[in-house]
Amino acid sequence: MASVSEIIDLLSEISEDASATKNLKTKISGIISILKADGDLSLKKNKVSNELDELAANSDIDSYTRTQLLGVVGALETVEE
């Protein structure tokens, strides 16, 4: 089972990758802000999951990064509310 802080760590690792584009880093920064904000965890999880799915569907993302993003989506589903 993952925690929100572990999800944030995974996202930070992806954005710090040398192959990460500026656009990807910006979107991940926004996703991390959503996770850190106060509010209902289930709503935050849903919004972040949608954002990550949208990012993973982007054709500019390389396959390794896409796989990492989908892994984060999977880990996000295990976060306890």
PyMOL Python script that loads the backbone (N, CA, C, O; Angstrom):
from pymol import cmd

cmd.read_pdbstr("""\
ATOM      1  N   MET A   1       0.823  -1.166   0.000  1.00  0.00           N
ATOM      2  CA  MET A   1       0.000   0.000   0.000  1.00  0.00           C
ATOM      3  C   MET A   1       0.884   1.252   0.000  1.00  0.00           C
ATOM      4  O   MET A   1       1.823   1.368   0.787  1.00  0.00           O
ATOM      5  N   ALA A   2       0.571   2.153  -0.870  1.00  0.00           N
ATOM      6  CA  ALA A   2       1.355   3.381  -0.998  1.00  0.00           C
ATOM      7  C   ALA A   2       0.729   4.511  -0.182  1.00  0.00           C
ATOM      8  O   ALA A   2      -0.454   4.477   0.158  1.00  0.00           O
ATOM      9  N   SER A   3       1.548   5.500   0.118  1.00  0.00           N
ATOM     10  CA  SER A   3       1.053   6.701   0.782  1.00  0.00           C
ATOM     11  C   SER A   3       1.157   7.871  -0.198  1.00  0.00           C
ATOM     12  O   SER A   3       1.808   7.765  -1.238  1.00  0.00           O
ATOM     13  N   VAL A   4       0.518   8.970   0.140  1.00  0.00           N
ATOM     14  CA  VAL A   4       0.558  10.141  -0.724  1.00  0.00           C
ATOM     15  C   VAL A   4       1.999  10.632  -0.870  1.00  0.00           C
ATOM     16  O   VAL A   4       2.405  11.054  -1.953  1.00  0.00           O
ATOM     17  N   SER A   5       2.767  10.577   0.209  1.00  0.00           N
ATOM     18  CA  SER A   5       4.155  11.037   0.135  1.00  0.00           C
ATOM     19  C   SER A   5       4.985  10.146  -0.791  1.00  0.00           C
ATOM     20  O   SER A   5       5.884  10.638  -1.474  1.00  0.00           O
ATOM     21  N   GLU A   6       4.698   8.853  -0.822  1.00  0.00           N
ATOM     22  CA  GLU A   6       5.398   7.947  -1.745  1.00  0.00           C
ATOM     23  C   GLU A   6       5.033   8.265  -3.192  1.00  0.00           C
ATOM     24  O   GLU A   6       5.892   8.201  -4.072  1.00  0.00           O
ATOM     25  N   ILE A   7       3.778   8.604  -3.449  1.00  0.00           N
ATOM     26  CA  ILE A   7       3.342   8.987  -4.793  1.00  0.00           C
ATOM     27  C   ILE A   7       4.075  10.260  -5.218  1.00  0.00           C
ATOM     28  O   ILE A   7       4.537  10.371  -6.353  1.00  0.00           O
ATOM     29  N   ILE A   8       4.176  11.213  -4.297  1.00  0.00           N
ATOM     30  CA  ILE A   8       4.886  12.464  -4.587  1.00  0.00           C
ATOM     31  C   ILE A   8       6.350  12.179  -4.895  1.00  0.00           C
ATOM     32  O   ILE A   8       6.920  12.779  -5.806  1.00  0.00           O
ATOM     33  N   ASP A   9       6.966  11.266  -4.141  1.00  0.00           N
ATOM     34  CA  ASP A   9       8.360  10.897  -4.402  1.00  0.00           C
ATOM     35  C   ASP A   9       8.522  10.280  -5.787  1.00  0.00           C
ATOM     36  O   ASP A   9       9.473  10.599  -6.500  1.00  0.00           O
ATOM     37  N   LEU A  10       7.606   9.404  -6.170  1.00  0.00           N
ATOM     38  CA  LEU A  10       7.667   8.777  -7.496  1.00  0.00           C
ATOM     39  C   LEU A  10       7.540   9.821  -8.598  1.00  0.00           C
ATOM     40  O   LEU A  10       8.271   9.783  -9.588  1.00  0.00           O
ATOM     41  N   LEU A  11       6.613  10.748  -8.422  1.00  0.00           N
ATOM     42  CA  LEU A  11       6.427  11.802  -9.417  1.00  0.00           C
ATOM     43  C   LEU A  11       7.656  12.712  -9.494  1.00  0.00           C
ATOM     44  O   LEU A  11       8.044  13.141 -10.581  1.00  0.00           O
ATOM     45  N   SER A  12       8.265  13.003  -8.348  1.00  0.00           N
ATOM     46  CA  SER A  12       9.464  13.835  -8.329  1.00  0.00           C
ATOM     47  C   SER A  12      10.605  13.163  -9.087  1.00  0.00           C
ATOM     48  O   SER A  12      11.343  13.817  -9.824  1.00  0.00           O
ATOM     49  N   GLU A  13      10.740  11.856  -8.900  1.00  0.00           N
ATOM     50  CA  GLU A  13      11.783  11.107  -9.622  1.00  0.00           C
ATOM     51  C   GLU A  13      11.579  11.210 -11.127  1.00  0.00           C
ATOM     52  O   GLU A  13      12.541  11.395 -11.871  1.00  0.00           O
ATOM     53  N   ILE A  14      10.338  11.093 -11.580  1.00  0.00           N
ATOM     54  CA  ILE A  14      10.049  11.176 -13.016  1.00  0.00           C
ATOM     55  C   ILE A  14      10.405  12.567 -13.538  1.00  0.00           C
ATOM     56  O   ILE A  14      11.010  12.690 -14.603  1.00  0.00           O
ATOM     57  N   SER A  15      10.038  13.611 -12.801  1.00  0.00           N
ATOM     58  CA  SER A  15      10.287  14.967 -13.278  1.00  0.00           C
ATOM     59  C   SER A  15      11.767  15.337 -13.229  1.00  0.00           C
ATOM     60  O   SER A  15      12.203  16.223 -13.964  1.00  0.00           O
ATOM     61  N   GLU A  16      12.540  14.677 -12.380  1.00  0.00           N
ATOM     62  CA  GLU A  16      13.971  14.958 -12.281  1.00  0.00           C
ATOM     63  C   GLU A  16      14.788  14.187 -13.309  1.00  0.00           C
ATOM     64  O   GLU A  16      15.992  14.414 -13.435  1.00  0.00           O
ATOM     65  N   ASP A  17      14.157  13.284 -14.042  1.00  0.00           N
ATOM     66  CA  ASP A  17      14.844  12.519 -15.082  1.00  0.00           C
ATOM     67  C   ASP A  17      15.362  13.474 -16.155  1.00  0.00           C
ATOM     68  O   ASP A  17      14.673  14.417 -16.543  1.00  0.00           O
ATOM     69  N   ALA A  18      16.571  13.222 -16.627  1.00  0.00           N
ATOM     70  CA  ALA A  18      17.194  14.095 -17.634  1.00  0.00           C
ATOM     71  C   ALA A  18      16.392  14.137 -18.934  1.00  0.00           C
ATOM     72  O   ALA A  18      16.448  15.131 -19.658  1.00  0.00           O
ATOM     73  N   SER A  19      15.655  13.086 -19.237  1.00  0.00           N
ATOM     74  CA  SER A  19      14.884  13.035 -20.485  1.00  0.00           C
ATOM     75  C   SER A  19      13.512  13.705 -20.372  1.00  0.00           C
ATOM     76  O   SER A  19      12.791  13.811 -21.365  1.00  0.00           O
ATOM     77  N   ALA A  20      13.151  14.154 -19.176  1.00  0.00           N
ATOM     78  CA  ALA A  20      11.839  14.781 -18.968  1.00  0.00           C
ATOM     79  C   ALA A  20      11.791  16.147 -19.644  1.00  0.00           C
ATOM     80  O   ALA A  20      12.693  16.968 -19.482  1.00  0.00           O
ATOM     81  N   THR A  21      10.730  16.373 -20.400  1.00  0.00           N
ATOM     82  CA  THR A  21      10.563  17.655 -21.084  1.00  0.00           C
ATOM     83  C   THR A  21      10.072  18.717 -20.098  1.00  0.00           C
ATOM     84  O   THR A  21       9.594  18.400 -19.009  1.00  0.00           O
ATOM     85  N   LYS A  22      10.198  19.956 -20.493  1.00  0.00           N
ATOM     86  CA  LYS A  22       9.741  21.061 -19.644  1.00  0.00           C
ATOM     87  C   LYS A  22       8.239  20.962 -19.406  1.00  0.00           C
ATOM     88  O   LYS A  22       7.765  21.214 -18.298  1.00  0.00           O
ATOM     89  N   ASN A  23       7.490  20.595 -20.446  1.00  0.00           N
ATOM     90  CA  ASN A  23       6.045  20.442 -20.330  1.00  0.00           C
ATOM     91  C   ASN A  23       5.694  19.354 -19.305  1.00  0.00           C
ATOM     92  O   ASN A  23       4.802  19.536 -18.476  1.00  0.00           O
ATOM     93  N   LEU A  24       6.400  18.230 -19.371  1.00  0.00           N
ATOM     94  CA  LEU A  24       6.162  17.130 -18.433  1.00  0.00           C
ATOM     95  C   LEU A  24       6.458  17.586 -17.007  1.00  0.00           C
ATOM     96  O   LEU A  24       5.684  17.306 -16.091  1.00  0.00           O
ATOM     97  N   LYS A  25       7.569  18.284 -16.820  1.00  0.00           N
ATOM     98  CA  LYS A  25       7.936  18.758 -15.484  1.00  0.00           C
ATOM     99  C   LYS A  25       6.882  19.716 -14.940  1.00  0.00           C
ATOM    100  O   LYS A  25       6.547  19.667 -13.756  1.00  0.00           O
ATOM    101  N   THR A  26       6.365  20.579 -15.793  1.00  0.00           N
ATOM    102  CA  THR A  26       5.342  21.538 -15.380  1.00  0.00           C
ATOM    103  C   THR A  26       4.062  20.814 -14.953  1.00  0.00           C
ATOM    104  O   THR A  26       3.474  21.135 -13.921  1.00  0.00           O
ATOM    105  N   LYS A  27       3.642  19.841 -15.754  1.00  0.00           N
ATOM    106  CA  LYS A  27       2.408  19.105 -15.430  1.00  0.00           C
ATOM    107  C   LYS A  27       2.573  18.293 -14.149  1.00  0.00           C
ATOM    108  O   LYS A  27       1.657  18.234 -13.328  1.00  0.00           O
ATOM    109  N   ILE A  28       3.735  17.669 -13.974  1.00  0.00           N
ATOM    110  CA  ILE A  28       3.973  16.884 -12.760  1.00  0.00           C
ATOM    111  C   ILE A  28       3.996  17.801 -11.537  1.00  0.00           C
ATOM    112  O   ILE A  28       3.506  17.429 -10.471  1.00  0.00           O
ATOM    113  N   SER A  29       4.560  18.989 -11.688  1.00  0.00           N
ATOM    114  CA  SER A  29       4.565  19.951 -10.590  1.00  0.00           C
ATOM    115  C   SER A  29       3.136  20.300 -10.187  1.00  0.00           C
ATOM    116  O   SER A  29       2.833  20.408  -8.998  1.00  0.00           O
ATOM    117  N   GLY A  30       2.257  20.475 -11.171  1.00  0.00           N
ATOM    118  CA  GLY A  30       0.852  20.747 -10.885  1.00  0.00           C
ATOM    119  C   GLY A  30       0.174  19.580 -10.189  1.00  0.00           C
ATOM    120  O   GLY A  30      -0.640  19.776  -9.287  1.00  0.00           O
ATOM    121  N   ILE A  31       0.507  18.374 -10.607  1.00  0.00           N
ATOM    122  CA  ILE A  31      -0.071  17.172  -9.995  1.00  0.00           C
ATOM    123  C   ILE A  31       0.381  17.060  -8.538  1.00  0.00           C
ATOM    124  O   ILE A  31      -0.417  16.730  -7.662  1.00  0.00           O
ATOM    125  N   ILE A  32       1.649  17.333  -8.285  1.00  0.00           N
ATOM    126  CA  ILE A  32       2.161  17.281  -6.914  1.00  0.00           C
ATOM    127  C   ILE A  32       1.447  18.323  -6.054  1.00  0.00           C
ATOM    128  O   ILE A  32       1.139  18.062  -4.891  1.00  0.00           O
ATOM    129  N   SER A  33       1.186  19.494  -6.618  1.00  0.00           N
ATOM    130  CA  SER A  33       0.456  20.546  -5.879  1.00  0.00           C
ATOM    131  C   SER A  33      -0.941  20.076  -5.500  1.00  0.00           C
ATOM    132  O   SER A  33      -1.419  20.352  -4.400  1.00  0.00           O
ATOM    133  N   ILE A  34      -1.593  19.365  -6.418  1.00  0.00           N
ATOM    134  CA  ILE A  34      -2.931  18.824  -6.122  1.00  0.00           C
ATOM    135  C   ILE A  34      -2.850  17.860  -4.941  1.00  0.00           C
ATOM    136  O   ILE A  34      -3.687  17.906  -4.039  1.00  0.00           O
ATOM    137  N   LEU A  35      -1.847  16.992  -4.946  1.00  0.00           N
ATOM    138  CA  LEU A  35      -1.710  16.002  -3.875  1.00  0.00           C
ATOM    139  C   LEU A  35      -1.389  16.647  -2.526  1.00  0.00           C
ATOM    140  O   LEU A  35      -1.811  16.147  -1.483  1.00  0.00           O
ATOM    141  N   LYS A  36      -0.653  17.744  -2.544  1.00  0.00           N
ATOM    142  CA  LYS A  36      -0.275  18.410  -1.300  1.00  0.00           C
ATOM    143  C   LYS A  36      -1.377  19.300  -0.741  1.00  0.00           C
ATOM    144  O   LYS A  36      -1.354  19.656   0.437  1.00  0.00           O
ATOM    145  N   ALA A  37      -2.336  19.659  -1.577  1.00  0.00           N
ATOM    146  CA  ALA A  37      -3.408  20.571  -1.151  1.00  0.00           C
ATOM    147  C   ALA A  37      -4.341  19.888  -0.148  1.00  0.00           C
ATOM    148  O   ALA A  37      -4.466  18.664  -0.116  1.00  0.00           O
ATOM    149  N   ASP A  38      -4.982  20.715   0.661  1.00  0.00           N
ATOM    150  CA  ASP A  38      -5.992  20.204   1.584  1.00  0.00           C
ATOM    151  C   ASP A  38      -7.232  19.822   0.791  1.00  0.00           C
ATOM    152  O   ASP A  38      -7.514  20.399  -0.259  1.00  0.00           O
ATOM    153  N   GLY A  39      -7.960  18.858   1.298  1.00  0.00           N
ATOM    154  CA  GLY A  39      -9.203  18.470   0.650  1.00  0.00           C
ATOM    155  C   GLY A  39      -9.443  16.983   0.724  1.00  0.00           C
ATOM    156  O   GLY A  39      -8.661  16.238   1.315  1.00  0.00           O
ATOM    157  N   ASP A  40     -10.524  16.564   0.123  1.00  0.00           N
ATOM    158  CA  ASP A  40     -10.939  15.170   0.122  1.00  0.00           C
ATOM    159  C   ASP A  40      -9.969  14.322  -0.692  1.00  0.00           C
ATOM    160  O   ASP A  40      -9.732  14.603  -1.867  1.00  0.00           O
ATOM    161  N   LEU A  41      -9.413  13.293  -0.076  1.00  0.00           N
ATOM    162  CA  LEU A  41      -8.411  12.458  -0.728  1.00  0.00           C
ATOM    163  C   LEU A  41      -8.971  11.748  -1.961  1.00  0.00           C
ATOM    164  O   LEU A  41      -8.275  11.622  -2.968  1.00  0.00           O
ATOM    165  N   SER A  42     -10.206  11.288  -1.892  1.00  0.00           N
ATOM    166  CA  SER A  42     -10.765  10.572  -3.043  1.00  0.00           C
ATOM    167  C   SER A  42     -10.898  11.489  -4.256  1.00  0.00           C
ATOM    168  O   SER A  42     -10.680  11.054  -5.387  1.00  0.00           O
ATOM    169  N   LEU A  43     -11.252  12.754  -4.029  1.00  0.00           N
ATOM    170  CA  LEU A  43     -11.340  13.709  -5.136  1.00  0.00           C
ATOM    171  C   LEU A  43      -9.957  13.996  -5.715  1.00  0.00           C
ATOM    172  O   LEU A  43      -9.790  14.076  -6.932  1.00  0.00           O
ATOM    173  N   LYS A  44      -8.970  14.149  -4.837  1.00  0.00           N
ATOM    174  CA  LYS A  44      -7.602  14.400  -5.295  1.00  0.00           C
ATOM    175  C   LYS A  44      -7.078  13.207  -6.087  1.00  0.00           C
ATOM    176  O   LYS A  44      -6.451  13.376  -7.132  1.00  0.00           O
ATOM    177  N   LYS A  45      -7.339  11.999  -5.583  1.00  0.00           N
ATOM    178  CA  LYS A  45      -6.886  10.794  -6.289  1.00  0.00           C
ATOM    179  C   LYS A  45      -7.499  10.713  -7.682  1.00  0.00           C
ATOM    180  O   LYS A  45      -6.810  10.379  -8.646  1.00  0.00           O
ATOM    181  N   ASN A  46      -8.783  11.014  -7.791  1.00  0.00           N
ATOM    182  CA  ASN A  46      -9.475  10.967  -9.070  1.00  0.00           C
ATOM    183  C   ASN A  46      -8.893  11.984 -10.047  1.00  0.00           C
ATOM    184  O   ASN A  46      -8.635  11.662 -11.207  1.00  0.00           O
ATOM    185  N   LYS A  47      -8.689  13.207  -9.576  1.00  0.00           N
ATOM    186  CA  LYS A  47      -8.144  14.262 -10.429  1.00  0.00           C
ATOM    187  C   LYS A  47      -6.723  13.920 -10.882  1.00  0.00           C
ATOM    188  O   LYS A  47      -6.388  14.066 -12.057  1.00  0.00           O
ATOM    189  N   VAL A  48      -5.902  13.471  -9.955  1.00  0.00           N
ATOM    190  CA  VAL A  48      -4.513  13.112 -10.285  1.00  0.00           C
ATOM    191  C   VAL A  48      -4.476  11.934 -11.253  1.00  0.00           C
ATOM    192  O   VAL A  48      -3.678  11.926 -12.191  1.00  0.00           O
ATOM    193  N   SER A  49      -5.315  10.962 -11.038  1.00  0.00           N
ATOM    194  CA  SER A  49      -5.375   9.810 -11.939  1.00  0.00           C
ATOM    195  C   SER A  49      -5.727  10.241 -13.357  1.00  0.00           C
ATOM    196  O   SER A  49      -5.121   9.776 -14.323  1.00  0.00           O
ATOM    197  N   ASN A  50      -6.707  11.131 -13.479  1.00  0.00           N
ATOM    198  CA  ASN A  50      -7.086  11.643 -14.803  1.00  0.00           C
ATOM    199  C   ASN A  50      -5.942  12.406 -15.450  1.00  0.00           C
ATOM    200  O   ASN A  50      -5.685  12.246 -16.643  1.00  0.00           O
ATOM    201  N   GLU A  51      -5.251  13.238 -14.671  1.00  0.00           N
ATOM    202  CA  GLU A  51      -4.120  14.010 -15.187  1.00  0.00           C
ATOM    203  C   GLU A  51      -3.001  13.080 -15.666  1.00  0.00           C
ATOM    204  O   GLU A  51      -2.411  13.300 -16.723  1.00  0.00           O
ATOM    205  N   LEU A  52      -2.721  12.048 -14.882  1.00  0.00           N
ATOM    206  CA  LEU A  52      -1.655  11.107 -15.244  1.00  0.00           C
ATOM    207  C   LEU A  52      -2.031  10.307 -16.491  1.00  0.00           C
ATOM    208  O   LEU A  52      -1.185  10.064 -17.352  1.00  0.00           O
ATOM    209  N   ASP A  53      -3.287   9.901 -16.590  1.00  0.00           N
ATOM    210  CA  ASP A  53      -3.743   9.187 -17.789  1.00  0.00           C
ATOM    211  C   ASP A  53      -3.594  10.057 -19.028  1.00  0.00           C
ATOM    212  O   ASP A  53      -3.173   9.589 -20.086  1.00  0.00           O
ATOM    213  N   GLU A  54      -3.944  11.328 -18.881  1.00  0.00           N
ATOM    214  CA  GLU A  54      -3.825  12.272 -19.988  1.00  0.00           C
ATOM    215  C   GLU A  54      -2.352  12.451 -20.387  1.00  0.00           C
ATOM    216  O   GLU A  54      -2.024  12.498 -21.572  1.00  0.00           O
ATOM    217  N   LEU A  55      -1.481  12.549 -19.394  1.00  0.00           N
ATOM    218  CA  LEU A  55      -0.045  12.669 -19.673  1.00  0.00           C
ATOM    219  C   LEU A  55       0.487  11.422 -20.378  1.00  0.00           C
ATOM    220  O   LEU A  55       1.242  11.523 -21.345  1.00  0.00           O
ATOM    221  N   ALA A  56       0.092  10.253 -19.891  1.00  0.00           N
ATOM    222  CA  ALA A  56       0.576   8.996 -20.463  1.00  0.00           C
ATOM    223  C   ALA A  56       0.104   8.814 -21.902  1.00  0.00           C
ATOM    224  O   ALA A  56       0.766   8.138 -22.689  1.00  0.00           O
ATOM    225  N   ALA A  57      -1.028   9.406 -22.251  1.00  0.00           N
ATOM    226  CA  ALA A  57      -1.560   9.291 -23.604  1.00  0.00           C
ATOM    227  C   ALA A  57      -0.870  10.243 -24.578  1.00  0.00           C
ATOM    228  O   ALA A  57      -1.056  10.133 -25.790  1.00  0.00           O
ATOM    229  N   ASN A  58      -0.078  11.174 -24.057  1.00  0.00           N
ATOM    230  CA  ASN A  58       0.632  12.146 -24.886  1.00  0.00           C
ATOM    231  C   ASN A  58       1.683  11.436 -25.740  1.00  0.00           C
ATOM    232  O   ASN A  58       2.500  10.678 -25.217  1.00  0.00           O
ATOM    233  N   SER A  59       1.663  11.676 -27.035  1.00  0.00           N
ATOM    234  CA  SER A  59       2.593  11.002 -27.943  1.00  0.00           C
ATOM    235  C   SER A  59       4.024  11.522 -27.820  1.00  0.00           C
ATOM    236  O   SER A  59       4.953  10.894 -28.328  1.00  0.00           O
ATOM    237  N   ASP A  60       4.211  12.661 -27.151  1.00  0.00           N
ATOM    238  CA  ASP A  60       5.554  13.208 -26.970  1.00  0.00           C
ATOM    239  C   ASP A  60       6.313  12.548 -25.820  1.00  0.00           C
ATOM    240  O   ASP A  60       7.514  12.763 -25.662  1.00  0.00           O
ATOM    241  N   ILE A  61       5.623  11.759 -25.032  1.00  0.00           N
ATOM    242  CA  ILE A  61       6.243  11.088 -23.889  1.00  0.00           C
ATOM    243  C   ILE A  61       6.878   9.779 -24.370  1.00  0.00           C
ATOM    244  O   ILE A  61       6.255   9.006 -25.098  1.00  0.00           O
ATOM    245  N   ASP A  62       8.136   9.543 -23.948  1.00  0.00           N
ATOM    246  CA  ASP A  62       8.774   8.290 -24.357  1.00  0.00           C
ATOM    247  C   ASP A  62       8.168   7.105 -23.599  1.00  0.00           C
ATOM    248  O   ASP A  62       7.530   7.276 -22.561  1.00  0.00           O
ATOM    249  N   SER A  63       8.376   5.927 -24.129  1.00  0.00           N
ATOM    250  CA  SER A  63       7.698   4.739 -23.590  1.00  0.00           C
ATOM    251  C   SER A  63       8.119   4.436 -22.151  1.00  0.00           C
ATOM    252  O   SER A  63       7.298   3.974 -21.359  1.00  0.00           O
ATOM    253  N   TYR A  64       9.372   4.686 -21.802  1.00  0.00           N
ATOM    254  CA  TYR A  64       9.818   4.426 -20.430  1.00  0.00           C
ATOM    255  C   TYR A  64       9.087   5.339 -19.446  1.00  0.00           C
ATOM    256  O   TYR A  64       8.611   4.882 -18.406  1.00  0.00           O
ATOM    257  N   THR A  65       8.998   6.623 -19.775  1.00  0.00           N
ATOM    258  CA  THR A  65       8.309   7.574 -18.903  1.00  0.00           C
ATOM    259  C   THR A  65       6.822   7.237 -18.831  1.00  0.00           C
ATOM    260  O   THR A  65       6.211   7.343 -17.768  1.00  0.00           O
ATOM    261  N   ARG A  66       6.242   6.833 -19.956  1.00  0.00           N
ATOM    262  CA  ARG A  66       4.826   6.440 -19.971  1.00  0.00           C
ATOM    263  C   ARG A  66       4.599   5.272 -19.010  1.00  0.00           C
ATOM    264  O   ARG A  66       3.625   5.261 -18.257  1.00  0.00           O
ATOM    265  N   THR A  67       5.495   4.300 -19.041  1.00  0.00           N
ATOM    266  CA  THR A  67       5.387   3.149 -18.150  1.00  0.00           C
ATOM    267  C   THR A  67       5.483   3.584 -16.692  1.00  0.00           C
ATOM    268  O   THR A  67       4.755   3.078 -15.839  1.00  0.00           O
ATOM    269  N   GLN A  68       6.391   4.531 -16.406  1.00  0.00           N
ATOM    270  CA  GLN A  68       6.511   5.045 -15.043  1.00  0.00           C
ATOM    271  C   GLN A  68       5.229   5.744 -14.603  1.00  0.00           C
ATOM    272  O   GLN A  68       4.767   5.550 -13.479  1.00  0.00           O
ATOM    273  N   LEU A  69       4.657   6.551 -15.483  1.00  0.00           N
ATOM    274  CA  LEU A  69       3.425   7.267 -15.154  1.00  0.00           C
ATOM    275  C   LEU A  69       2.285   6.291 -14.867  1.00  0.00           C
ATOM    276  O   LEU A  69       1.517   6.482 -13.924  1.00  0.00           O
ATOM    277  N   LEU A  70       2.184   5.265 -15.673  1.00  0.00           N
ATOM    278  CA  LEU A  70       1.133   4.268 -15.450  1.00  0.00           C
ATOM    279  C   LEU A  70       1.374   3.502 -14.152  1.00  0.00           C
ATOM    280  O   LEU A  70       0.426   3.090 -13.484  1.00  0.00           O
ATOM    281  N   GLY A  71       2.640   3.312 -13.798  1.00  0.00           N
ATOM    282  CA  GLY A  71       2.970   2.687 -12.513  1.00  0.00           C
ATOM    283  C   GLY A  71       2.517   3.551 -11.350  1.00  0.00           C
ATOM    284  O   GLY A  71       2.053   3.037 -10.332  1.00  0.00           O
ATOM    285  N   VAL A  72       2.651   4.854 -11.496  1.00  0.00           N
ATOM    286  CA  VAL A  72       2.194   5.776 -10.458  1.00  0.00           C
ATOM    287  C   VAL A  72       0.670   5.713 -10.343  1.00  0.00           C
ATOM    288  O   VAL A  72       0.128   5.755  -9.238  1.00  0.00           O
ATOM    289  N   VAL A  73      -0.019   5.613 -11.481  1.00  0.00           N
ATOM    290  CA  VAL A  73      -1.484   5.478 -11.457  1.00  0.00           C
ATOM    291  C   VAL A  73      -1.865   4.228 -10.659  1.00  0.00           C
ATOM    292  O   VAL A  73      -2.778   4.269  -9.834  1.00  0.00           O
ATOM    293  N   GLY A  74      -1.169   3.129 -10.907  1.00  0.00           N
ATOM    294  CA  GLY A  74      -1.438   1.893 -10.181  1.00  0.00           C
ATOM    295  C   GLY A  74      -1.182   2.040  -8.686  1.00  0.00           C
ATOM    296  O   GLY A  74      -1.962   1.563  -7.861  1.00  0.00           O
ATOM    297  N   ALA A  75      -0.076   2.710  -8.347  1.00  0.00           N
ATOM    298  CA  ALA A  75       0.246   2.928  -6.925  1.00  0.00           C
ATOM    299  C   ALA A  75      -0.778   3.849  -6.283  1.00  0.00           C
ATOM    300  O   ALA A  75      -1.136   3.670  -5.118  1.00  0.00           O
ATOM    301  N   LEU A  76      -1.247   4.825  -7.029  1.00  0.00           N
ATOM    302  CA  LEU A  76      -2.246   5.771  -6.510  1.00  0.00           C
ATOM    303  C   LEU A  76      -3.533   5.058  -6.119  1.00  0.00           C
ATOM    304  O   LEU A  76      -4.205   5.458  -5.168  1.00  0.00           O
ATOM    305  N   GLU A  77      -3.872   4.014  -6.841  1.00  0.00           N
ATOM    306  CA  GLU A  77      -5.093   3.266  -6.543  1.00  0.00           C
ATOM    307  C   GLU A  77      -5.001   2.523  -5.209  1.00  0.00           C
ATOM    308  O   GLU A  77      -6.029   2.154  -4.642  1.00  0.00           O
ATOM    309  N   THR A  78      -3.787   2.298  -4.700  1.00  0.00           N
ATOM    310  CA  THR A  78      -3.631   1.573  -3.454  1.00  0.00           C
ATOM    311  C   THR A  78      -3.573   2.484  -2.241  1.00  0.00           C
ATOM    312  O   THR A  78      -3.513   2.004  -1.109  1.00  0.00           O
ATOM    313  N   VAL A  79      -3.590   3.801  -2.464  1.00  0.00           N
ATOM    314  CA  VAL A  79      -3.541   4.746  -1.342  1.00  0.00           C
ATOM    315  C   VAL A  79      -4.850   4.643  -0.562  1.00  0.00           C
ATOM    316  O   VAL A  79      -5.945   4.723  -1.119  1.00  0.00           O
ATOM    317  N   GLU A  80      -4.693   4.462   0.748  1.00  0.00           N
ATOM    318  CA  GLU A  80      -5.874   4.338   1.630  1.00  0.00           C
ATOM    319  C   GLU A  80      -6.480   5.704   1.895  1.00  0.00           C
ATOM    320  O   GLU A  80      -5.772   6.694   2.079  1.00  0.00           O
ATOM    321  N   GLU A  81      -7.783   5.737   1.909  1.00  0.00           N
ATOM    322  CA  GLU A  81      -8.483   7.012   2.172  1.00  0.00           C
ATOM    323  C   GLU A  81      -8.761   7.174   3.655  1.00  0.00           C
ATOM    324  O   GLU A  81      -9.339   8.178   4.068  1.00  0.00           O
TER     325      GLU A  81
END
""", "prot")
cmd.dss("prot")
cmd.show_as("cartoon", "prot")
cmd.util.cbc("prot")
cmd.orient("prot")
